[in-house]
Amino acid sequence: MDKRNHPLLIHCNHGKHRTGTVVACMRISHRWHRSRALDEYARFSHPKERKADISFINEFIAAVPA
């Protein structure tokens, strides 16, 4: 990401699931450990994480070079 474009606002209808998915993928692209990104997603999507979101995040992890 181009830091000249910061701050960055990411938001969806409730700011939990879709936003959390995008933020988790962004965190991973910034070299966060996958468990840390998934934990953050789970914390902010509480009380109900969505399996489709977690699957998407895991697919993103698999696609990003280590």
PQR file of N, CA, C, O and H, with PARSE charges and radii, in Angstrom:
ATOM      1  N   MET A   1       0.831  -1.176   0.000 -0.4000 1.5000
ATOM      2  CA  MET A   1       0.000   0.000   0.000 -0.0000 2.0000
ATOM      3  C   MET A   1       0.877   1.242   0.000  0.5500 1.7000
ATOM      4  O   MET A   1       1.962   1.272   0.580 -0.5500 1.4000
ATOM      5  N   ASP A   2       0.381   2.228  -0.651 -0.4000 1.5000
ATOM      6  CA  ASP A   2       1.080   3.505  -0.738 -0.0000 2.0000
ATOM      7  C   ASP A   2       0.744   4.339   0.498  0.5500 1.7000
ATOM      8  O   ASP A   2      -0.390   4.792   0.654 -0.5500 1.4000
ATOM      9  H   ASP A   2      -0.500   2.204  -1.122  0.4000 1.0000
ATOM     10  N   LYS A   3       1.717   4.541   1.363 -0.4000 1.5000
ATOM     11  CA  LYS A   3       1.472   5.256   2.624 -0.0000 2.0000
ATOM     12  C   LYS A   3       1.091   6.716   2.414  0.5500 1.7000
ATOM     13  O   LYS A   3       0.625   7.375   3.344 -0.5500 1.4000
ATOM     14  H   LYS A   3       2.639   4.173   1.235  0.4000 1.0000
ATOM     15  N   ARG A   4       1.285   7.224   1.202 -0.4000 1.5000
ATOM     16  CA  ARG A   4       0.843   8.600   0.931 -0.0000 2.0000
ATOM     17  C   ARG A   4      -0.680   8.690   0.932  0.5500 1.7000
ATOM     18  O   ARG A   4      -1.241   9.781   1.037 -0.5500 1.4000
ATOM     19  H   ARG A   4       1.663   6.689   0.447  0.4000 1.0000
ATOM     20  N   ASN A   5      -1.343   7.548   0.816 -0.4000 1.5000
ATOM     21  CA  ASN A   5      -2.807   7.512   0.801 -0.0000 2.0000
ATOM     22  C   ASN A   5      -3.403   7.254   2.183  0.5500 1.7000
ATOM     23  O   ASN A   5      -4.606   7.021   2.297 -0.5500 1.4000
ATOM     24  H   ASN A   5      -0.887   6.662   0.731  0.4000 1.0000
ATOM     25  N   HIS A   6      -2.592   7.292   3.224 -0.4000 1.5000
ATOM     26  CA  HIS A   6      -3.077   7.054   4.583 -0.0000 2.0000
ATOM     27  C   HIS A   6      -3.612   8.341   5.176  0.5500 1.7000
ATOM     28  O   HIS A   6      -3.158   9.413   4.778 -0.5500 1.4000
ATOM     29  H   HIS A   6      -1.614   7.481   3.131  0.4000 1.0000
ATOM     30  N   PRO A   7      -4.545   8.292   6.097 -0.5600 1.5000
ATOM     31  CA  PRO A   7      -5.112   7.094   6.693  0.2800 2.0000
ATOM     32  C   PRO A   7      -6.064   6.388   5.736  0.5500 1.7000
ATOM     33  O   PRO A   7      -6.556   6.972   4.771 -0.5500 1.4000
ATOM     34  N   LEU A   8      -6.304   5.134   6.029 -0.4000 1.5000
ATOM     35  CA  LEU A   8      -7.144   4.282   5.207 -0.0000 2.0000
ATOM     36  C   LEU A   8      -8.406   3.934   5.991  0.5500 1.7000
ATOM     37  O   LEU A   8      -8.328   3.522   7.149 -0.5500 1.4000
ATOM     38  H   LEU A   8      -5.905   4.660   6.814  0.4000 1.0000
ATOM     39  N   LEU A   9      -9.560   4.097   5.365 -0.4000 1.5000
ATOM     40  CA  LEU A   9     -10.830   3.747   5.995 -0.0000 2.0000
ATOM     41  C   LEU A   9     -11.409   2.552   5.257  0.5500 1.7000
ATOM     42  O   LEU A   9     -11.589   2.581   4.040 -0.5500 1.4000
ATOM     43  H   LEU A   9      -9.623   4.432   4.425  0.4000 1.0000
ATOM     44  N   ILE A  10     -11.695   1.510   6.007 -0.4000 1.5000
ATOM     45  CA  ILE A  10     -12.333   0.309   5.456 -0.0000 2.0000
ATOM     46  C   ILE A  10     -13.610   0.108   6.255  0.5500 1.7000
ATOM     47  O   ILE A  10     -13.576   0.036   7.483 -0.5500 1.4000
ATOM     48  H   ILE A  10     -11.549   1.486   6.996  0.4000 1.0000
ATOM     49  N   HIS A  11     -14.736   0.017   5.558 -0.4000 1.5000
ATOM     50  CA  HIS A  11     -15.992  -0.135   6.285 -0.0000 2.0000
ATOM     51  C   HIS A  11     -17.022  -0.834   5.419  0.5500 1.7000
ATOM     52  O   HIS A  11     -17.029  -0.692   4.196 -0.5500 1.4000
ATOM     53  H   HIS A  11     -14.764   0.075   4.561  0.4000 1.0000
ATOM     54  N   CYS A  12     -17.891  -1.592   6.070 -0.4000 1.5000
ATOM     55  CA  CYS A  12     -19.036  -2.212   5.406 -0.0000 2.0000
ATOM     56  C   CYS A  12     -20.279  -1.824   6.211  0.5500 1.7000
ATOM     57  O   CYS A  12     -20.245  -0.868   6.985 -0.5500 1.4000
ATOM     58  H   CYS A  12     -17.886  -1.707   7.064  0.4000 1.0000
ATOM     59  N   ASN A  13     -21.350  -2.550   6.030 -0.4000 1.5000
ATOM     60  CA  ASN A  13     -22.610  -2.200   6.676 -0.0000 2.0000
ATOM     61  C   ASN A  13     -22.500  -2.111   8.197  0.5500 1.7000
ATOM     62  O   ASN A  13     -22.939  -1.129   8.795 -0.5500 1.4000
ATOM     63  H   ASN A  13     -21.377  -3.327   5.401  0.4000 1.0000
ATOM     64  N   HIS A  14     -21.917  -3.130   8.822 -0.4000 1.5000
ATOM     65  CA  HIS A  14     -21.790  -3.132  10.279 -0.0000 2.0000
ATOM     66  C   HIS A  14     -20.345  -3.011  10.756  0.5500 1.7000
ATOM     67  O   HIS A  14     -20.098  -2.891  11.956 -0.5500 1.4000
ATOM     68  H   HIS A  14     -21.560  -3.928   8.336  0.4000 1.0000
ATOM     69  N   GLY A  15     -19.399  -3.041   9.835 -0.4000 1.5000
ATOM     70  CA  GLY A  15     -18.000  -2.891  10.216 -0.0000 2.0000
ATOM     71  C   GLY A  15     -17.422  -4.084  10.940  0.5500 1.7000
ATOM     72  O   GLY A  15     -16.495  -3.935  11.737 -0.5500 1.4000
ATOM     73  H   GLY A  15     -19.599  -3.138   8.860  0.4000 1.0000
ATOM     74  N   LYS A  16     -17.960  -5.283  10.675 -0.4000 1.5000
ATOM     75  CA  LYS A  16     -17.488  -6.475  11.380 -0.0000 2.0000
ATOM     76  C   LYS A  16     -16.958  -7.535  10.428  0.5500 1.7000
ATOM     77  O   LYS A  16     -15.762  -7.825  10.422 -0.5500 1.4000
ATOM     78  H   LYS A  16     -18.713  -5.404  10.028  0.4000 1.0000
ATOM     79  N   HIS A  17     -17.828  -8.107   9.637 -0.4000 1.5000
ATOM     80  CA  HIS A  17     -17.456  -9.292   8.869 -0.0000 2.0000
ATOM     81  C   HIS A  17     -16.679  -8.970   7.600  0.5500 1.7000
ATOM     82  O   HIS A  17     -15.529  -9.389   7.466 -0.5500 1.4000
ATOM     83  H   HIS A  17     -18.800  -7.872   9.642  0.4000 1.0000
ATOM     84  N   ARG A  18     -17.266  -8.249   6.684 -0.4000 1.5000
ATOM     85  CA  ARG A  18     -16.532  -7.910   5.452 -0.0000 2.0000
ATOM     86  C   ARG A  18     -15.344  -7.022   5.766  0.5500 1.7000
ATOM     87  O   ARG A  18     -14.257  -7.212   5.220 -0.5500 1.4000
ATOM     88  H   ARG A  18     -18.200  -7.909   6.793  0.4000 1.0000
ATOM     89  N   THR A  19     -15.548  -6.060   6.639 -0.4000 1.5000
ATOM     90  CA  THR A  19     -14.436  -5.199   7.046 -0.0000 2.0000
ATOM     91  C   THR A  19     -13.345  -6.034   7.705  0.5500 1.7000
ATOM     92  O   THR A  19     -12.166  -5.868   7.393 -0.5500 1.4000
ATOM     93  H   THR A  19     -16.431  -5.905   7.082  0.4000 1.0000
ATOM     94  N   GLY A  20     -13.719  -6.910   8.594 -0.4000 1.5000
ATOM     95  CA  GLY A  20     -12.747  -7.764   9.282 -0.0000 2.0000
ATOM     96  C   GLY A  20     -11.982  -8.660   8.333  0.5500 1.7000
ATOM     97  O   GLY A  20     -10.792  -8.907   8.526 -0.5500 1.4000
ATOM     98  H   GLY A  20     -14.677  -7.045   8.847  0.4000 1.0000
ATOM     99  N   THR A  21     -12.662  -9.147   7.306 -0.4000 1.5000
ATOM    100  CA  THR A  21     -12.007  -9.991   6.311 -0.0000 2.0000
ATOM    101  C   THR A  21     -10.954  -9.199   5.550  0.5500 1.7000
ATOM    102  O   THR A  21      -9.828  -9.665   5.374 -0.5500 1.4000
ATOM    103  H   THR A  21     -13.629  -8.946   7.148  0.4000 1.0000
ATOM    104  N   VAL A  22     -11.317  -8.010   5.104 -0.4000 1.5000
ATOM    105  CA  VAL A  22     -10.369  -7.165   4.365 -0.0000 2.0000
ATOM    106  C   VAL A  22      -9.196  -6.774   5.262  0.5500 1.7000
ATOM    107  O   VAL A  22      -8.044  -6.806   4.828 -0.5500 1.4000
ATOM    108  H   VAL A  22     -12.231  -7.632   5.247  0.4000 1.0000
ATOM    109  N   VAL A  23      -9.481  -6.409   6.495 -0.4000 1.5000
ATOM    110  CA  VAL A  23      -8.411  -6.007   7.414 -0.0000 2.0000
ATOM    111  C   VAL A  23      -7.492  -7.193   7.711  0.5500 1.7000
ATOM    112  O   VAL A  23      -6.274  -7.023   7.756 -0.5500 1.4000
ATOM    113  H   VAL A  23     -10.416  -6.382   6.847  0.4000 1.0000
ATOM    114  N   ALA A  24      -8.047  -8.381   7.913 -0.4000 1.5000
ATOM    115  CA  ALA A  24      -7.209  -9.563   8.161 -0.0000 2.0000
ATOM    116  C   ALA A  24      -6.277  -9.821   6.980  0.5500 1.7000
ATOM    117  O   ALA A  24      -5.098 -10.120   7.170 -0.5500 1.4000
ATOM    118  H   ALA A  24      -9.037  -8.519   7.877  0.4000 1.0000
ATOM    119  N   CYS A  25      -6.801  -9.707   5.773 -0.4000 1.5000
ATOM    120  CA  CYS A  25      -5.964  -9.910   4.584 -0.0000 2.0000
ATOM    121  C   CYS A  25      -4.894  -8.826   4.482  0.5500 1.7000
ATOM    122  O   CYS A  25      -3.757  -9.103   4.101 -0.5500 1.4000
ATOM    123  H   CYS A  25      -7.759  -9.465   5.619  0.4000 1.0000
ATOM    124  N   MET A  26      -5.257  -7.604   4.821 -0.4000 1.5000
ATOM    125  CA  MET A  26      -4.275  -6.519   4.816 -0.0000 2.0000
ATOM    126  C   MET A  26      -3.190  -6.790   5.856  0.5500 1.7000
ATOM    127  O   MET A  26      -2.005  -6.597   5.582 -0.5500 1.4000
ATOM    128  H   MET A  26      -6.181  -7.378   5.130  0.4000 1.0000
ATOM    129  N   ARG A  27      -3.585  -7.233   7.035 -0.4000 1.5000
ATOM    130  CA  ARG A  27      -2.607  -7.549   8.089 -0.0000 2.0000
ATOM    131  C   ARG A  27      -1.641  -8.632   7.605  0.5500 1.7000
ATOM    132  O   ARG A  27      -0.432  -8.529   7.808 -0.5500 1.4000
ATOM    133  H   ARG A  27      -4.547  -7.390   7.258  0.4000 1.0000
ATOM    134  N   ILE A  28      -2.177  -9.657   6.971 -0.4000 1.5000
ATOM    135  CA  ILE A  28      -1.341 -10.747   6.480 -0.0000 2.0000
ATOM    136  C   ILE A  28      -0.374 -10.238   5.414  0.5500 1.7000
ATOM    137  O   ILE A  28       0.790 -10.639   5.387 -0.5500 1.4000
ATOM    138  H   ILE A  28      -3.160  -9.741   6.805  0.4000 1.0000
ATOM    139  N   SER A  29      -0.848  -9.366   4.545 -0.4000 1.5000
ATOM    140  CA  SER A  29       0.047  -8.815   3.521 -0.0000 2.0000
ATOM    141  C   SER A  29       1.124  -7.932   4.145  0.5500 1.7000
ATOM    142  O   SER A  29       2.158  -7.680   3.526 -0.5500 1.4000
ATOM    143  H   SER A  29      -1.793  -9.040   4.567  0.4000 1.0000
ATOM    144  N   HIS A  30       0.882  -7.459   5.375 -0.4000 1.5000
ATOM    145  CA  HIS A  30       1.881  -6.679   6.117 -0.0000 2.0000
ATOM    146  C   HIS A  30       2.694  -7.564   7.048  0.5500 1.7000
ATOM    147  O   HIS A  30       3.319  -7.077   7.990 -0.5500 1.4000
ATOM    148  H   HIS A  30       0.042  -7.664   5.877  0.4000 1.0000
ATOM    149  N   ARG A  31       2.684  -8.860   6.785 -0.4000 1.5000
ATOM    150  CA  ARG A  31       3.517  -9.848   7.480 -0.0000 2.0000
ATOM    151  C   ARG A  31       3.076 -10.186   8.901  0.5500 1.7000
ATOM    152  O   ARG A  31       3.880 -10.665   9.701 -0.5500 1.4000
ATOM    153  H   ARG A  31       2.176  -9.256   6.020  0.4000 1.0000
ATOM    154  N   TRP A  32       1.809  -9.940   9.219 -0.4000 1.5000
ATOM    155  CA  TRP A  32       1.316 -10.432  10.501 -0.0000 2.0000
ATOM    156  C   TRP A  32       1.257 -11.951  10.417  0.5500 1.7000
ATOM    157  O   TRP A  32       1.044 -12.501   9.337 -0.5500 1.4000
ATOM    158  H   TRP A  32       1.157  -9.551   8.569  0.4000 1.0000
ATOM    159  N   HIS A  33       1.443 -12.635  11.542 -0.4000 1.5000
ATOM    160  CA  HIS A  33       1.266 -14.085  11.580 -0.0000 2.0000
ATOM    161  C   HIS A  33      -0.214 -14.395  11.383  0.5500 1.7000
ATOM    162  O   HIS A  33      -1.083 -13.673  11.874 -0.5500 1.4000
ATOM    163  H   HIS A  33       1.616 -12.188  12.420  0.4000 1.0000
ATOM    164  N   ARG A  34      -0.489 -15.476  10.658 -0.4000 1.5000
ATOM    165  CA  ARG A  34      -1.889 -15.797  10.333 -0.0000 2.0000
ATOM    166  C   ARG A  34      -2.757 -15.939  11.581  0.5500 1.7000
ATOM    167  O   ARG A  34      -3.905 -15.494  11.585 -0.5500 1.4000
ATOM    168  H   ARG A  34       0.217 -16.062  10.259  0.4000 1.0000
ATOM    169  N   SER A  35      -2.225 -16.553  12.643 -0.4000 1.5000
ATOM    170  CA  SER A  35      -3.044 -16.739  13.847 -0.0000 2.0000
ATOM    171  C   SER A  35      -3.387 -15.397  14.489  0.5500 1.7000
ATOM    172  O   SER A  35      -4.478 -15.235  15.036 -0.5500 1.4000
ATOM    173  H   SER A  35      -1.292 -16.914  12.640  0.4000 1.0000
ATOM    174  N   ARG A  36      -2.479 -14.449  14.427 -0.4000 1.5000
ATOM    175  CA  ARG A  36      -2.749 -13.119  14.986 -0.0000 2.0000
ATOM    176  C   ARG A  36      -3.850 -12.411  14.194  0.5500 1.7000
ATOM    177  O   ARG A  36      -4.743 -11.797  14.778 -0.5500 1.4000
ATOM    178  H   ARG A  36      -1.593 -14.581  13.982  0.4000 1.0000
ATOM    179  N   ALA A  37      -3.782 -12.502  12.863 -0.4000 1.5000
ATOM    180  CA  ALA A  37      -4.806 -11.876  12.017 -0.0000 2.0000
ATOM    181  C   ALA A  37      -6.166 -12.550  12.217  0.5500 1.7000
ATOM    182  O   ALA A  37      -7.191 -11.872  12.290 -0.5500 1.4000
ATOM    183  H   ALA A  37      -3.056 -13.002  12.389  0.4000 1.0000
ATOM    184  N   LEU A  38      -6.173 -13.878  12.304 -0.4000 1.5000
ATOM    185  CA  LEU A  38      -7.433 -14.597  12.516 -0.0000 2.0000
ATOM    186  C   LEU A  38      -8.002 -14.318  13.910  0.5500 1.7000
ATOM    187  O   LEU A  38      -9.218 -14.213  14.071 -0.5500 1.4000
ATOM    188  H   LEU A  38      -5.340 -14.428  12.244  0.4000 1.0000
ATOM    189  N   ASP A  39      -7.141 -14.199  14.907 -0.4000 1.5000
ATOM    190  CA  ASP A  39      -7.604 -13.860  16.260 -0.0000 2.0000
ATOM    191  C   ASP A  39      -8.247 -12.479  16.286  0.5500 1.7000
ATOM    192  O   ASP A  39      -9.277 -12.278  16.931 -0.5500 1.4000
ATOM    193  H   ASP A  39      -6.153 -14.284  14.777  0.4000 1.0000
ATOM    194  N   GLU A  40      -7.633 -11.523  15.578 -0.4000 1.5000
ATOM    195  CA  GLU A  40      -8.206 -10.177  15.530 -0.0000 2.0000
ATOM    196  C   GLU A  40      -9.565 -10.205  14.830  0.5500 1.7000
ATOM    197  O   GLU A  40     -10.513  -9.566  15.285 -0.5500 1.4000
ATOM    198  H   GLU A  40      -6.797 -11.686  15.054  0.4000 1.0000
ATOM    199  N   TYR A  41      -9.658 -10.948  13.722 -0.4000 1.5000
ATOM    200  CA  TYR A  41     -10.949 -11.084  13.035 -0.0000 2.0000
ATOM    201  C   TYR A  41     -11.998 -11.649  14.002  0.5500 1.7000
ATOM    202  O   TYR A  41     -13.103 -11.116  14.104 -0.5500 1.4000
ATOM    203  H   TYR A  41      -8.887 -11.467  13.352  0.4000 1.0000
ATOM    204  N   ALA A  42     -11.648 -12.725  14.708 -0.4000 1.5000
ATOM    205  CA  ALA A  42     -12.596 -13.370  15.626 -0.0000 2.0000
ATOM    206  C   ALA A  42     -13.024 -12.421  16.740  0.5500 1.7000
ATOM    207  O   ALA A  42     -14.193 -12.401  17.125 -0.5500 1.4000
ATOM    208  H   ALA A  42     -10.751 -13.158  14.626  0.4000 1.0000
ATOM    209  N   ARG A  43     -12.091 -11.639  17.255 -0.4000 1.5000
ATOM    210  CA  ARG A  43     -12.408 -10.718  18.351 -0.0000 2.0000
ATOM    211  C   ARG A  43     -13.416  -9.658  17.923  0.5500 1.7000
ATOM    212  O   ARG A  43     -14.333  -9.330  18.677 -0.5500 1.4000
ATOM    213  H   ARG A  43     -11.142 -11.655  16.942  0.4000 1.0000
ATOM    214  N   PHE A  44     -13.252  -9.121  16.715 -0.4000 1.5000
ATOM    215  CA  PHE A  44     -14.127  -8.034  16.283 -0.0000 2.0000
ATOM    216  C   PHE A  44     -15.391  -8.517  15.564  0.5500 1.7000
ATOM    217  O   PHE A  44     -16.330  -7.741  15.387 -0.5500 1.4000
ATOM    218  H   PHE A  44     -12.508  -9.387  16.102  0.4000 1.0000
ATOM    219  N   SER A  45     -15.426  -9.783  15.150 -0.4000 1.5000
ATOM    220  CA  SER A  45     -16.646 -10.303  14.520 -0.0000 2.0000
ATOM    221  C   SER A  45     -17.560 -10.958  15.555  0.5500 1.7000
ATOM    222  O   SER A  45     -18.648 -11.431  15.225 -0.5500 1.4000
ATOM    223  H   SER A  45     -14.664 -10.414  15.294  0.4000 1.0000
ATOM    224  N   HIS A  46     -17.114 -10.982  16.789 -0.4000 1.5000
ATOM    225  CA  HIS A  46     -17.868 -11.584  17.884 -0.0000 2.0000
ATOM    226  C   HIS A  46     -19.279 -10.996  17.944  0.5500 1.7000
ATOM    227  O   HIS A  46     -19.419  -9.789  17.741 -0.5500 1.4000
ATOM    228  H   HIS A  46     -16.231 -10.598  17.057  0.4000 1.0000
ATOM    229  N   PRO A  47     -20.297 -11.747  18.200 -0.5600 1.5000
ATOM    230  CA  PRO A  47     -20.288 -13.095  18.737  0.2800 2.0000
ATOM    231  C   PRO A  47     -20.336 -14.193  17.681  0.5500 1.7000
ATOM    232  O   PRO A  47     -20.408 -15.371  18.032 -0.5500 1.4000
ATOM    233  N   LYS A  48     -20.299 -13.842  16.400 -0.4000 1.5000
ATOM    234  CA  LYS A  48     -20.465 -14.879  15.382 -0.0000 2.0000
ATOM    235  C   LYS A  48     -19.492 -14.669  14.225  0.5500 1.7000
ATOM    236  O   LYS A  48     -19.689 -13.790  13.387 -0.5500 1.4000
ATOM    237  H   LYS A  48     -20.240 -12.885  16.115  0.4000 1.0000
ATOM    238  N   GLU A  49     -18.437 -15.490  14.190 -0.4000 1.5000
ATOM    239  CA  GLU A  49     -17.553 -15.460  13.038 -0.0000 2.0000
ATOM    240  C   GLU A  49     -18.253 -16.183  11.890  0.5500 1.7000
ATOM    241  O   GLU A  49     -19.027 -17.113  12.115 -0.5500 1.4000
ATOM    242  H   GLU A  49     -18.277 -16.205  14.871  0.4000 1.0000
ATOM    243  N   ARG A  50     -17.981 -15.755  10.673 -0.4000 1.5000
ATOM    244  CA  ARG A  50     -18.596 -16.416   9.519 -0.0000 2.0000
ATOM    245  C   ARG A  50     -17.580 -17.343   8.870  0.5500 1.7000
ATOM    246  O   ARG A  50     -16.456 -16.943   8.566 -0.5500 1.4000
ATOM    247  H   ARG A  50     -17.352 -15.000  10.491  0.4000 1.0000
ATOM    248  N   LYS A  51     -18.000 -18.604   8.660 -0.4000 1.5000
ATOM    249  CA  LYS A  51     -17.105 -19.608   8.076 -0.0000 2.0000
ATOM    250  C   LYS A  51     -16.601 -19.189   6.704  0.5500 1.7000
ATOM    251  O   LYS A  51     -15.445 -19.444   6.366 -0.5500 1.4000
ATOM    252  H   LYS A  51     -18.913 -18.929   8.907  0.4000 1.0000
ATOM    253  N   ALA A  52     -17.454 -18.550   5.909 -0.4000 1.5000
ATOM    254  CA  ALA A  52     -17.041 -18.119   4.569 -0.0000 2.0000
ATOM    255  C   ALA A  52     -15.924 -17.084   4.654  0.5500 1.7000
ATOM    256  O   ALA A  52     -15.009 -17.093   3.830 -0.5500 1.4000
ATOM    257  H   ALA A  52     -18.393 -18.343   6.184  0.4000 1.0000
ATOM    258  N   ASP A  53     -15.990 -16.198   5.636 -0.4000 1.5000
ATOM    259  CA  ASP A  53     -14.938 -15.191   5.815 -0.0000 2.0000
ATOM    260  C   ASP A  53     -13.623 -15.853   6.210  0.5500 1.7000
ATOM    261  O   ASP A  53     -12.570 -15.523   5.666 -0.5500 1.4000
ATOM    262  H   ASP A  53     -16.733 -16.191   6.305  0.4000 1.0000
ATOM    263  N   ILE A  54     -13.681 -16.777   7.147 -0.4000 1.5000
ATOM    264  CA  ILE A  54     -12.474 -17.470   7.591 -0.0000 2.0000
ATOM    265  C   ILE A  54     -11.882 -18.278   6.441  0.5500 1.7000
ATOM    266  O   ILE A  54     -10.663 -18.328   6.282 -0.5500 1.4000
ATOM    267  H   ILE A  54     -14.537 -17.045   7.590  0.4000 1.0000
ATOM    268  N   SER A  55     -12.733 -18.908   5.642 -0.4000 1.5000
ATOM    269  CA  SER A  55     -12.249 -19.644   4.466 -0.0000 2.0000
ATOM    270  C   SER A  55     -11.553 -18.710   3.490  0.5500 1.7000
ATOM    271  O   SER A  55     -10.501 -19.048   2.947 -0.5500 1.4000
ATOM    272  H   SER A  55     -13.724 -18.868   5.771  0.4000 1.0000
ATOM    273  N   PHE A  56     -12.136 -17.533   3.263 -0.4000 1.5000
ATOM    274  CA  PHE A  56     -11.525 -16.563   2.353 -0.0000 2.0000
ATOM    275  C   PHE A  56     -10.165 -16.118   2.881  0.5500 1.7000
ATOM    276  O   PHE A  56      -9.200 -16.037   2.121 -0.5500 1.4000
ATOM    277  H   PHE A  56     -12.991 -17.258   3.703  0.4000 1.0000
ATOM    278  N   ILE A  57     -10.085 -15.833   4.167 -0.4000 1.5000
ATOM    279  CA  ILE A  57      -8.813 -15.412   4.765 -0.0000 2.0000
ATOM    280  C   ILE A  57      -7.773 -16.519   4.605  0.5500 1.7000
ATOM    281  O   ILE A  57      -6.625 -16.242   4.257 -0.5500 1.4000
ATOM    282  H   ILE A  57     -10.869 -15.898   4.784  0.4000 1.0000
ATOM    283  N   ASN A  58      -8.161 -17.764   4.853 -0.4000 1.5000
ATOM    284  CA  ASN A  58      -7.225 -18.881   4.693 -0.0000 2.0000
ATOM    285  C   ASN A  58      -6.787 -19.053   3.242  0.5500 1.7000
ATOM    286  O   ASN A  58      -5.627 -19.379   2.987 -0.5500 1.4000
ATOM    287  H   ASN A  58      -9.094 -17.990   5.136  0.4000 1.0000
ATOM    288  N   GLU A  59      -7.684 -18.842   2.295 -0.4000 1.5000
ATOM    289  CA  GLU A  59      -7.306 -18.900   0.879 -0.0000 2.0000
ATOM    290  C   GLU A  59      -6.339 -17.770   0.538  0.5500 1.7000
ATOM    291  O   GLU A  59      -5.402 -17.961  -0.236 -0.5500 1.4000
ATOM    292  H   GLU A  59      -8.626 -18.578   2.503  0.4000 1.0000
ATOM    293  N   PHE A  60      -6.569 -16.604   1.114 -0.4000 1.5000
ATOM    294  CA  PHE A  60      -5.659 -15.477   0.901 -0.0000 2.0000
ATOM    295  C   PHE A  60      -4.274 -15.812   1.445  0.5500 1.7000
ATOM    296  O   PHE A  60      -3.263 -15.550   0.793 -0.5500 1.4000
ATOM    297  H   PHE A  60      -7.331 -16.449   1.743  0.4000 1.0000
ATOM    298  N   ILE A  61      -4.235 -16.392   2.640 -0.4000 1.5000
ATOM    299  CA  ILE A  61      -2.962 -16.787   3.249 -0.0000 2.0000
ATOM    300  C   ILE A  61      -2.209 -17.738   2.323  0.5500 1.7000
ATOM    301  O   ILE A  61      -1.004 -17.590   2.120 -0.5500 1.4000
ATOM    302  H   ILE A  61      -5.056 -16.605   3.169  0.4000 1.0000
ATOM    303  N   ALA A  62      -2.921 -18.711   1.763 -0.4000 1.5000
ATOM    304  CA  ALA A  62      -2.284 -19.689   0.877 -0.0000 2.0000
ATOM    305  C   ALA A  62      -1.760 -19.044  -0.402  0.5500 1.7000
ATOM    306  O   ALA A  62      -0.795 -19.531  -0.990 -0.5500 1.4000
ATOM    307  H   ALA A  62      -3.900 -18.831   1.927  0.4000 1.0000
ATOM    308  N   ALA A  63      -2.387 -17.958  -0.833 -0.4000 1.5000
ATOM    309  CA  ALA A  63      -2.013 -17.317  -2.098 -0.0000 2.0000
ATOM    310  C   ALA A  63      -0.889 -16.296  -1.949  0.5500 1.7000
ATOM    311  O   ALA A  63      -0.238 -15.941  -2.932 -0.5500 1.4000
ATOM    312  H   ALA A  63      -3.172 -17.563  -0.355  0.4000 1.0000
ATOM    313  N   VAL A  64      -0.657 -15.822  -0.721 -0.4000 1.5000
ATOM    314  CA  VAL A  64       0.357 -14.782  -0.502 -0.0000 2.0000
ATOM    315  C   VAL A  64       1.720 -15.441  -0.323  0.5500 1.7000
ATOM    316  O   VAL A  64       1.863 -16.366   0.477 -0.5500 1.4000
ATOM    317  H   VAL A  64      -1.186 -16.110   0.078  0.4000 1.0000
ATOM    318  N   PRO A  65       2.718 -14.971  -1.063 -0.5600 1.5000
ATOM    319  CA  PRO A  65       4.062 -15.545  -0.883  0.2800 2.0000
ATOM    320  C   PRO A  65       4.572 -15.313   0.541  0.5500 1.7000
ATOM    321  O   PRO A  65       4.359 -14.250   1.124 -0.5500 1.4000
ATOM    322  N   ALA A  66       5.230 -16.296   1.073 -0.4000 1.5000
ATOM    323  CA  ALA A  66       5.754 -16.197   2.455 -0.0000 2.0000
ATOM    324  C   ALA A  66       6.952 -15.276   2.532  0.5500 1.7000
ATOM    325  O   ALA A  66       7.511 -15.081   3.611 -0.5500 1.4000
ATOM    326  H   ALA A  66       5.404 -17.160   0.599  0.4000 1.0000
TER
END
